[in-house]
Amino acid sequence: MIRIPIRSISKETLEKRYHTVAPLYEKMLEKLYQEVQRILNEGGMKVTVRRRLKSFDSLFAKVLKKARQVRMYSHFEGIEPSVTITDFLGIRIVCPFLEDTIKAEDLIRRNLEVVEQEYKGEEYSPHEFGYVSTHIIVKIGGPLEVEGIVQEEVLAEIQIRTILQDAWAEVEHELMYKAEFTPFDEPLRRKLSAVNANLSLSDIIFQEIRDYQRKLQQELRIRRKSFLQKIQGETVEPAIGEVSSPSTPPPIPPSAVPKESLFYQTLDNLLLEALSAHNQQEYARAIELYTHILNRKPKKTIRALVYVHRGMAFFGESNYDKALEDFTAAINLEPENSRIYFYRGVVQRFRKDLHGALMDLSRSLELDPYHFDALYNRAQVYFTLGNYVQAAEDCRQALALKPKVPEARRFLQVIEQKVRF
C-alpha cells in the first residue's frame, strides 16, 4: 500500500521514490507469486497466474485520478488528505470456468491474510453488463520504512476472473478506462455492452457444459464398474476348469416413464436419465430410454454408444442374447472399437461360446494390446479350454499392466499349478 499526500504531489519526487522502492517491492511480489502458485497447485487447480508491478506512468495517472476525487469530497479541516494505492503489487488468477474462481477465492482466503475483498460487477442489475472480477487485498508485510517514510503495511491486490472475464477486462481497459468517452459514443457503449453480455452468457454455458460432462463421466464410471463387477463375480474352478455365472439380483421394477415427457427431452438429458436408471439397476427403464434414443435415429457414433449402453443393460438383466445383438450392432457401426469387441467377448463367455469369446477378445487385443480386462478375460477362456500355457502368458501380461490386482495374482498361481502337473 502506498499513501501519498495530495497537497504535495510532484511527479519528479514521486518518480524518484518509485524507482527507489521498486526493487524491494519486486522481490516481495515474486515471493507472493510463488506462494500463490504453490497454494493453487496444492489445491489441484489448473489456472494461469500472472504478476505485475504497476508502472510509474500507470501509478501516477491513478494518483491524479484519485486525488481529484479526494479533493472533491474532502471537507475536514486539520486532516491531511491523501490517496492510497492498494494495487501497486498485483497478482491475477485466470480460471477456465466460473466454479474455479470460487475455489481459487476460497484457497486464497484460507491461506493468506485478507484485508479487504470486493466483487466488481455485483452492483449491476440483470439488464446491465460490465467489468466483472473478484479483487482481494492481502497483507504481505509491514510496516516498511523507505527513505524515512513509513508505510503502514505492504498490501497486494489479487484479482480472480475467468478467461472470458479477463479478455473483456483487457479490452474494456483500453477502450473505456484509458479513453474519454463522449455522449456521441453511446452507440459504441451499447455495442460493448452487447459483447460483454455474450461473454457473460458464454461463461455460464461453459460451466453448464462442464457440469454436464462431469455428471456424465460419473455415471459412465459407475456403469462400467458394475459391468466389471459382474464379470469378476465369476468363479474359476481349478479342479474342472469351468466357469460359473454369478447369481443376478432381481431387477428393480421400472419407474413409469410417460411417453410424452420423453418426446420433449434432449438426447443429452435422455442419456443421463438412462445412465442414472442403469446404475440404479432399473434395467427395464434404462432399456426403454436407450430404445427411445435409438428410435430418434441419432448420428452413427451416438447410435454405437447407445447400443453399447443398452447391451450392458441387457447384460445386467442376464439377457445375454439381447446383449449380444446390441454389441454386434455397435461393432457394425464402429468395427475398429476395441472395447466393444471386449464387451461382446464377455457376453460370448457367459453364453458358454468359448471359441466366440476367444475370437472377440483376441480382436480386442489386436486393436489395443494394452487392455488389462481383455487380457485377463482371455486368460480365463484359455484356462477353461485347457490351454494353460497361453492362459499363463495372458495373465502375466495383464499383471505387467496392473501388478497389484490380487485376483489376477491368485489366478496365475492356479494356472502355474496346472502347468506343473
Summary of the structure (lengths in Angstrom):
residues: 421
radius of gyration: 32.7
end to end distance: 82.1
largest distance: 104.7
contacts: 1240
relative contact order: 0.06
helix: 63%
strand: 14%
